Amino acid sequence: MLGWFPGHMNKARRQIKEALPEIDVVLEVLDARLPYSSANPMLAELTEHKPVLKILSRADLADPARTAEWVAHFDAQPDTRALAVTTTNARELKRIPKLCHELAGHIRADRDVRVMVMGIPNVGKSTLINGLAGRKIAKTGNEPAVTKRQQKVRIDGRVALIDTPGVLWPKIEDQASAYRLAASGAIRDTAIDYLDVAVITAAELAKRYPEALTARYKLKELPAYTANPEAARVEADGPARPDFLALAGFDGTAIVAEIAARRGGLRPGGEVDLHRGAEVLLHELRDGKLGPVTLETPADIPAPAAEGDIPDITDTP
């Protein structure tokens, strides 16, 4: 169990709420590999009456066919547009000011469109702002929560960007989303058991991208998973966790073990270093070395459930 709502994030939430009345458009940066899981439901509640431009960042790392599905899904929502970009590609970013004006509608000719940039940590928000500004304005990094305070940046096209710190939320109700976020690096590697993340991710990749997984690690086969009959049993200390390996149909532990054996994780005596396999898989996934992959589709969005029906993977501190 984990708690992870630092003080600066709580402060950022208050600042966002105070600034919103003066904002014309919300620009939400999502990870194109997991557009549902990287969308903060708390921000959706705060901004529900504002037009939204959803930027699917890191499109170069995502499956183009799945990205097209996500863009169509978001474009079908009221007062919402979606655009998939590689945040370091200046040409792709040039469409953003025009889309912001279209969403804002009629505003006074003597002022810029005011756009609040939002997103969870480590989705490429700062890189996007730097690309739009044409210079380094926002600090970037591959660790979550680099931006700590609001910044205001004026860019070409009569748009004023208000950057906000990456804000996570106190509890993640969808456990599958928590593991996808951890696989992408949006959650620190110490927040959820590292090996568990790799095992579940390996099984999901085997289900969604078997050719990419077998080619990258020269695997002869992808071992099927036999569900544990005890997996659905309710434990004395709370509800049982979903058996993600059974849902994917593949044995993620065996896949991680095979990766470890092929990538320097074979110890004297034939013992396999599973952590080495986990490290290789997650680092190479994040670096795009498995090719363009997307970890979820619109069909994976869970149906709304009554409050309290979904077991929680986090604790509020």
Secondary structure by P-SEA (a helix, b strand, c coil): ccccccaaaaaaaaaaaaacccccbbbbbbccccccccccaaaaaacccbbbbbbbcccccccaaaaaaaaaaaaacccbbbbbbcccccccccaaaaaaaaaaccccccccbbbbbbbccccaaaaaaaaaacccccccccccccccbbbbbbbccbbbbbbbccccccccccaaaaaaaaaacccccccccaaaaaaaaaaaaaaccaaaaaaaacccbbbbbbcccccccccccccccccccccccccaaaaaaaaaaacccccccccccaaaaaaaaaaaaaaccccbbbccccccccccccccccccccccc
